[in-house]
Amino acid sequence: MTAMAVAGCRSDTAGPARPPTTVAAGVRLAGRPVGGLSRAELTSVVQEGAARLYRAPLDATVDPATGGLWPALAGQSVDVEETCRRVLAAPPGTNVDYVLTAVPPAVDNAAFPLAPVYRGRPEKSEVALTINVAWGQDYLPALLRILKEHKVHVTFFVQGDWAEKFPRLVEQMAADGHEIGSHGYSHPHMAVMSNAEIAAEISRTGTILKSITGKEPSLFAPPYGELTRQILFTAARLGYRTSLWSCDTIDWRGEPPDVILARFQKRVTAGAIVLMHPTPATVQALPSMLNYIEKQGWTPVTVTKLISPY
């Protein structure tokens, strides 16, 4: 009889294990003790947290003051069922975080192809650093080294005729993971050019940059920051989003690094797009600029990352 009873409990004949109905001792949910709670009690706690953590998505729109894009921003919600499952399955004494899911916006950035980008959403706590490159090749290696040391990726807007002369530097930018955008071919005043002339400047540069990096640019920074409807329309027709800035370091004037740093600190905000150039003063100021961004709790990113909903 005993042998038969033991045989009846063999694991290969047992049914599937039932999910736990009580949270193990010492388990915490995002730091809150939930050990010993029943499934129903845990569900109530998770639903309470879900209400607190929910963030509604923000649709893309156009700023009426500037005509610039206010990028879309995804919201977030808590997956109550999956969070409960993970808490109930957690070993004693462990901490489990809420399982968050993205809530996509109803209107994304593609709805406004003609809206230029001046800044991103401050809610993301990010700052995009951009470097316009039409000269300054002697200082780019140092800039690239500093960015690599800080593990930061930026957006380089590269002029086409410069890229033809210094393809190895463009290759290095791309190899280091930086975003490469177009700055036109020859730095003309596009405000007085025809659509065809503007298109030729942008298309020629795109071809050059793609031949060097293997990737077609998707962002265009107009020379001198000049902006007309013709420029916006032509860039959009070619598949480019026009990018400008909200924080200008004015580092091309030959001022000392401390002046550039002070100007940057005064003007930069969460969501800013910062304009820089490869100058010796920028090389000296950049480490302090990156440290300042970090102290504010912001993350330096590319323009594409800044305006992404996620």
C-alpha positions as CSV (number, residue, x, y, z in Angstrom):
1,M,0.0,0.0,0.0
2,T,2.8,2.4,0.9
3,A,4.6,1.7,-2.4
4,M,1.4,2.3,-4.4
5,A,0.8,5.6,-2.5
6,V,4.3,6.8,-3.3
7,A,4.0,5.8,-6.9
8,G,0.8,7.9,-7.2
9,C,2.7,11.1,-6.3
10,R,5.3,10.8,-9.0
11,S,6.0,14.1,-10.7
12,D,5.6,12.7,-14.2
13,T,1.9,12.0,-13.5
14,A,1.2,15.2,-11.6
15,G,-0.9,18.0,-13.3
16,P,0.5,21.5,-14.1
17,A,1.5,23.6,-11.1
18,R,-1.1,26.1,-10.0
19,P,-0.1,29.7,-9.9
20,P,0.5,31.1,-6.4
21,T,-2.5,32.7,-4.8
22,T,-0.5,34.5,-2.1
23,V,2.6,36.8,-2.4
24,A,5.7,35.3,-0.8
25,A,7.0,36.7,2.4
26,G,9.2,39.9,2.1
27,V,8.3,40.6,-1.5
28,R,8.1,44.3,-2.4
29,L,6.4,46.1,-5.3
30,A,8.4,49.1,-6.3
31,G,9.7,49.2,-2.7
32,R,6.3,48.7,-1.1
33,P,5.9,45.6,1.1
34,V,3.2,43.3,-0.4
35,G,4.3,40.0,1.2
36,G,1.4,37.8,2.3
37,L,-1.2,39.6,0.2
38,S,-3.9,37.5,-1.5
39,R,-4.3,37.8,-5.3
40,A,-7.3,40.0,-4.8
41,E,-5.5,42.3,-2.4
42,L,-2.5,42.5,-4.6
43,T,-4.6,43.4,-7.6
44,S,-6.1,46.3,-5.7
45,V,-2.6,47.6,-4.8
46,V,-1.4,47.3,-8.4
47,Q,-4.5,49.1,-9.7
48,E,-3.9,51.9,-7.2
49,G,-0.3,52.2,-8.5
50,A,-1.5,52.1,-12.1
51,A,-3.8,55.1,-11.6
52,R,-0.9,57.0,-10.1
53,L,1.6,56.1,-12.8
54,Y,-0.6,56.6,-15.8
55,R,0.5,59.3,-18.1
56,A,-1.6,60.4,-21.1
57,P,0.1,60.6,-24.5
58,L,0.6,64.0,-26.1
59,D,-0.2,64.5,-29.8
60,A,2.1,66.2,-32.2
61,T,1.1,69.8,-32.9
62,V,2.4,73.1,-34.2
63,D,3.5,75.9,-31.9
64,P,1.4,78.9,-33.1
65,A,4.1,81.3,-31.9
66,T,7.0,79.8,-34.0
67,G,5.4,77.5,-36.5
68,G,7.7,74.8,-35.1
69,L,6.8,71.3,-34.3
70,W,5.8,70.3,-30.8
71,P,6.7,66.6,-31.1
72,A,4.4,63.8,-30.1
73,L,5.1,62.1,-26.8
74,A,3.9,58.6,-25.9
75,G,2.2,58.1,-22.6
76,Q,2.5,55.2,-20.2
77,S,0.2,52.7,-18.5
78,V,0.7,49.8,-16.1
79,D,0.1,46.3,-17.3
80,V,-1.9,45.2,-14.2
81,E,-2.2,41.5,-15.1
82,E,1.5,41.0,-15.9
83,T,2.6,43.0,-12.8
84,C,0.5,40.8,-10.6
85,R,1.8,37.7,-12.3
86,R,5.4,38.7,-11.7
87,V,4.8,39.7,-8.0
88,L,3.0,36.4,-7.3
89,A,5.9,34.4,-8.9
90,A,8.6,36.4,-7.1
91,P,10.9,34.6,-4.6
92,P,10.7,35.7,-1.0
93,G,12.5,38.9,-0.2
94,T,12.7,40.3,-3.8
95,N,11.6,43.6,-5.2
96,V,9.4,43.7,-8.3
97,D,8.8,46.8,-10.5
98,Y,5.6,47.7,-12.2
99,V,5.4,46.5,-15.8
100,L,5.0,49.7,-17.9
101,T,3.6,49.8,-21.5
102,A,3.7,52.7,-23.9
103,V,0.5,54.5,-24.9
104,P,1.0,55.7,-28.5
105,P,-0.2,59.2,-29.4
106,A,-3.1,59.6,-31.8
107,V,-1.2,62.2,-34.0
108,D,2.5,61.6,-34.7
109,N,5.1,63.9,-36.1
110,A,4.5,62.8,-39.7
111,A,1.3,64.8,-39.6
112,F,3.2,68.0,-39.8
113,P,6.1,67.5,-42.4
114,L,6.5,71.2,-43.0
115,A,7.0,72.2,-39.3
116,P,10.6,72.8,-38.5
117,V,12.1,71.5,-35.2
118,Y,13.3,74.0,-32.7
119,R,13.1,71.9,-29.5
120,G,11.7,68.7,-28.0
121,R,9.3,68.0,-25.2
122,P,10.7,69.0,-21.8
123,E,8.9,66.1,-20.2
124,K,11.5,63.7,-21.7
125,S,14.4,65.5,-19.8
126,E,16.6,65.3,-22.8
127,V,18.8,67.8,-24.6
128,A,20.0,67.5,-28.2
129,L,23.5,68.7,-29.0
130,T,24.1,69.7,-32.7
131,I,27.4,70.6,-34.3
132,N,27.3,72.3,-37.7
133,V,30.4,71.3,-39.7
134,A,31.6,73.4,-42.7
135,W,35.1,74.0,-41.3
136,G,37.0,73.3,-38.1
137,Q,38.4,69.9,-39.1
138,D,41.4,70.5,-36.9
139,Y,39.2,70.4,-33.8
140,L,36.8,67.6,-34.7
141,P,39.1,64.7,-33.5
142,A,39.2,66.3,-30.0
143,L,35.4,66.8,-30.0
144,L,34.9,63.2,-31.0
145,R,37.2,62.0,-28.3
146,I,35.4,63.9,-25.6
147,L,32.0,62.7,-26.8
148,K,33.2,59.1,-26.8
149,E,34.7,59.5,-23.3
150,H,31.3,60.7,-22.0
151,K,29.4,58.1,-24.0
152,V,27.3,60.8,-25.7
153,H,25.9,60.8,-29.2
154,V,25.1,64.1,-31.0
155,T,23.8,65.2,-34.4
156,F,26.4,66.5,-36.8
157,F,25.0,68.7,-39.7
158,V,27.7,68.3,-42.3
159,Q,28.2,70.4,-45.4
160,G,28.5,68.5,-48.6
161,D,31.7,70.1,-50.1
162,W,33.4,69.7,-46.7
163,A,32.5,66.0,-46.5
164,E,34.0,65.5,-50.0
165,K,37.3,66.9,-48.6
166,F,37.3,65.1,-45.3
167,P,35.4,61.8,-45.7
168,R,37.4,60.0,-43.0
169,L,36.1,62.4,-40.4
170,V,32.5,61.8,-41.5
171,E,33.2,58.1,-41.4
172,Q,34.4,58.5,-37.8
173,M,31.4,60.4,-36.8
174,A,29.1,57.6,-38.1
175,A,31.3,54.9,-36.7
176,D,31.1,56.5,-33.2
177,G,27.3,56.3,-33.4
178,H,26.6,60.0,-34.1
179,E,23.7,61.1,-36.3
180,I,24.7,62.7,-39.6
181,G,22.4,65.4,-41.0
182,S,22.7,67.6,-44.1
183,H,23.8,71.2,-43.9
184,G,23.5,71.7,-47.7
185,Y,26.4,71.5,-50.2
186,S,28.0,75.0,-50.3
187,H,26.5,77.1,-47.5
188,P,24.6,79.5,-49.8
189,H,21.8,81.9,-48.8
190,M,18.9,79.6,-49.7
191,A,16.3,82.3,-49.0
192,V,17.1,83.8,-52.4
193,M,17.4,80.6,-54.3
194,S,14.8,78.8,-56.4
195,N,13.2,75.5,-55.5
196,A,15.3,73.7,-58.0
197,E,18.5,75.3,-56.7
198,I,17.6,74.4,-53.1
199,A,16.8,70.8,-54.1
200,A,20.1,70.5,-55.8
201,E,22.0,71.6,-52.7
202,I,20.2,69.2,-50.5
203,S,20.1,66.2,-52.9
204,R,23.8,66.5,-53.7
205,T,24.8,66.5,-50.1
206,G,22.5,63.6,-49.3
207,T,24.2,61.6,-52.1
208,I,27.6,62.4,-50.7
209,L,26.8,61.6,-47.1
210,K,25.1,58.3,-48.1
211,S,28.2,57.3,-50.1
212,I,30.4,57.8,-47.0
213,T,28.1,56.5,-44.3
214,G,25.8,54.1,-46.1
215,K,22.8,56.0,-44.8
216,E,20.6,58.7,-46.3
217,P,20.2,61.7,-43.9
218,S,16.7,62.5,-42.7
219,L,17.4,65.9,-41.1
220,F,18.4,69.2,-42.8
221,A,19.8,72.3,-41.1
222,P,19.7,75.3,-43.5
223,P,22.8,77.5,-43.8
224,Y,22.7,80.6,-41.6
225,G,19.4,79.3,-40.1
226,E,17.5,80.9,-43.0
227,L,14.0,79.7,-43.2
228,T,11.4,80.2,-45.9
229,R,8.4,78.2,-47.0
230,Q,10.3,77.3,-50.1
231,I,13.1,75.8,-48.1
232,L,10.7,73.9,-45.8
233,F,8.6,72.6,-48.7
234,T,11.7,71.5,-50.8
235,A,13.3,69.8,-47.8
236,A,10.1,68.0,-46.9
237,R,9.5,66.9,-50.5
238,L,13.0,65.3,-50.5
239,G,12.2,63.5,-47.2
240,Y,14.0,65.8,-44.8
241,R,12.8,67.4,-41.6
242,T,14.2,70.9,-41.1
243,S,16.1,71.3,-37.8
244,L,17.0,74.6,-36.2
245,W,17.8,75.3,-32.5
246,S,16.6,76.9,-29.3
247,C,20.0,77.4,-27.6
248,D,22.8,79.1,-29.6
249,T,26.2,79.0,-28.0
250,I,27.5,81.6,-30.6
251,D,30.8,79.8,-30.4
252,W,32.1,81.0,-33.8
253,R,32.8,84.5,-32.5
254,G,36.2,83.5,-31.0
255,E,35.1,84.2,-27.4
256,P,36.8,82.3,-24.5
257,P,35.4,79.0,-23.3
258,D,34.0,80.4,-20.0
259,V,31.8,82.9,-22.0
260,I,30.4,80.1,-24.1
261,L,29.8,78.0,-21.1
262,A,28.0,80.8,-19.2
263,R,25.8,81.5,-22.3
264,F,25.0,77.8,-22.6
265,Q,24.0,77.5,-19.0
266,K,21.8,80.6,-19.2
267,R,19.9,79.5,-22.3
268,V,19.7,75.7,-22.1
269,T,16.5,74.0,-20.9
270,A,15.1,70.5,-20.9
271,G,14.1,69.7,-24.5
272,A,16.5,72.3,-26.0
273,I,18.4,71.8,-29.3
274,V,21.9,73.3,-28.8
275,L,23.8,74.8,-31.7
276,M,27.6,74.4,-31.7
277,H,30.6,74.4,-34.1
278,P,34.0,72.8,-34.1
279,T,36.0,75.6,-32.5
280,P,38.9,75.4,-30.0
281,A,36.7,77.1,-27.4
282,T,34.0,74.6,-27.9
283,V,36.5,71.8,-27.3
284,Q,37.5,73.3,-24.0
285,A,33.9,74.1,-22.9
286,L,32.3,70.8,-24.0
287,P,33.2,68.7,-20.9
288,S,31.7,71.3,-18.6
289,M,28.6,71.6,-20.7
290,L,28.1,67.8,-20.5
291,N,28.7,67.8,-16.8
292,Y,26.1,70.6,-16.4
293,I,23.5,68.6,-18.4
294,E,24.1,65.6,-16.2
295,K,23.7,67.7,-13.0
296,Q,20.4,68.9,-14.2
297,G,19.2,65.3,-14.6
298,W,18.9,65.6,-18.4
299,T,20.3,63.2,-21.0
300,P,22.2,64.4,-24.1
301,V,20.8,62.8,-27.2
302,T,20.5,63.2,-31.0
303,V,17.8,65.3,-32.6
304,T,16.0,62.3,-33.9
305,K,15.9,60.8,-30.4
306,L,14.8,64.1,-28.9
307,I,11.7,64.4,-31.1
308,S,10.9,60.7,-31.0
309,P,7.6,59.9,-29.1
310,Y,9.4,57.2,-27.1
